[in-house]
């Protein structure tokens, strides 16, 4: 992805930000999965596929956001 940092401190800031925002992202994806199960309109395979896709997208957004903020 071409992410590069000049110092160890900036790398630690990136990791700390990722852990903080990533926790919120994980909460979002888990709540969405719970609501999909409660609705009982989705098969388990569909729930897993949506969870994997949404987790990937949330992580991609977080990494892109933090990379832009760190510049």
C-alpha positions as CSV (number, residue, x, y, z in Angstrom):
1,X,0.0,0.0,0.0
2,X,3.0,2.3,0.1
3,X,2.6,3.3,3.8
4,X,5.9,4.7,5.1
5,X,6.7,6.6,8.3
6,X,9.7,8.6,9.2
7,X,10.0,7.8,12.9
8,X,9.1,5.1,15.3
9,X,6.9,7.5,17.2
10,X,4.7,8.2,14.2
11,X,4.3,4.5,13.7
12,X,3.2,4.2,17.3
13,X,0.6,7.0,16.7
14,X,-0.7,5.1,13.7
15,X,-1.0,1.8,15.6
16,X,-2.7,3.6,18.6
17,X,-5.1,5.3,16.3
18,X,-5.9,2.1,14.5
19,X,-6.6,0.3,17.7
20,X,-8.9,3.1,18.9
21,X,-10.8,3.5,15.7
22,X,-10.7,-0.2,14.9
23,X,-12.5,-1.0,18.2
24,X,-15.3,1.3,17.0
25,X,-15.3,-0.4,13.6
26,X,-15.4,-3.9,15.2
27,X,-18.3,-2.8,17.3
28,X,-20.2,-1.6,14.2
29,X,-19.6,-4.9,12.3
30,X,-20.6,-7.0,15.3
31,X,-23.8,-5.1,15.9
32,X,-24.7,-5.4,12.3
33,X,-24.2,-9.2,12.4
34,X,-26.3,-9.4,15.6
35,X,-29.1,-7.5,13.9
36,X,-28.9,-9.7,10.8
37,X,-29.3,-12.8,13.0
38,X,-32.2,-11.3,14.9
39,X,-34.1,-10.5,11.7
40,X,-34.0,-14.2,10.7
41,X,-34.2,-13.2,7.1
42,X,-30.6,-14.2,6.3
43,X,-28.9,-17.5,6.0
44,X,-25.8,-18.1,8.1
45,X,-23.6,-18.2,4.9
46,X,-24.9,-14.7,3.9
47,X,-24.3,-13.3,7.4
48,X,-20.7,-14.6,7.3
49,X,-20.1,-13.2,3.8
50,X,-21.5,-9.7,4.8
51,X,-19.4,-9.8,8.0
52,X,-16.2,-10.6,6.1
53,X,-16.9,-7.9,3.4
54,X,-17.9,-5.3,6.0
55,X,-14.8,-6.0,8.2
56,X,-12.6,-5.7,5.1
57,X,-14.1,-2.4,4.1
58,X,-14.1,-0.9,7.6
59,X,-10.4,-1.9,8.0
60,X,-9.5,-0.4,4.6
61,X,-11.3,2.8,5.4
62,X,-9.6,3.1,8.8
63,X,-6.1,2.5,7.3
64,X,-6.7,5.0,4.5
65,X,-8.1,7.6,6.9
66,X,-5.2,7.3,9.3
67,X,-2.6,7.3,6.5
68,X,-4.1,10.6,5.2
69,X,-4.3,12.1,8.7
70,X,-0.7,11.2,9.5
71,X,0.6,13.2,6.5
